[in-house]
Amino acid sequence: MALARLSLPTNPPSMAWIALYSLIFANLPDVDYLFGFIVGRPNAFHRDWTHSLVFALGIAVLFMWIRFLKSSTVEIRSSLLVFGLISSHLVVDYFALDMSDPVGIPLFWPFSSEHYIAPIILFRDVHKGVTNAAFFRVLFSSHNLITLLSELMIFGPFVAISYWILNRKTQRFNAESK
Ligand SMILES: [Zn+2]
């Protein structure tokens, strides 16, 4: 959200739109859980090719193309934001504890299938059930609540600062245009 807020023009879309865009694109790599749900093992394909820079780039180009079909303009800024939002997920996963095998994310897929993880772990892991039935029951555990709260503590200040900066920019913009 901080990334979206700061990269948007002075007169940005509503906060709800920013939140919705951030929510969708920053979480898009985890769409791979859906593939796992189909075979009854939600984690089966998790942290695979959707967690790569090529995936982020592909979605950004697809976004640019769809927007171009709609508005006939090449929207570089919002497409870059899409790339940034998806990449922000990769950054967080790169710095997150991973107890699965293989550990880390295949950042450079399809050029390399090697999985990468940061030498320093900043974020806790998220517990999930291994079957479809257990997945959500385990998801709402106290372990995951602590993970959620710790991430809010880490990222909350960035969101607050970005809002403060943009509000100042908007105020200045409004004062100058009066
Ligand atoms: Zn992920």
Boltz pocket constraint, residues with backbone or C-beta under 6 A from the ligand:
constraints:
  - pocket:
      binder: B
      contacts: [[A, 29], [A, 30], [A, 47], [A, 51], [A, 89], [A, 93]]
      max_distance: 6.0
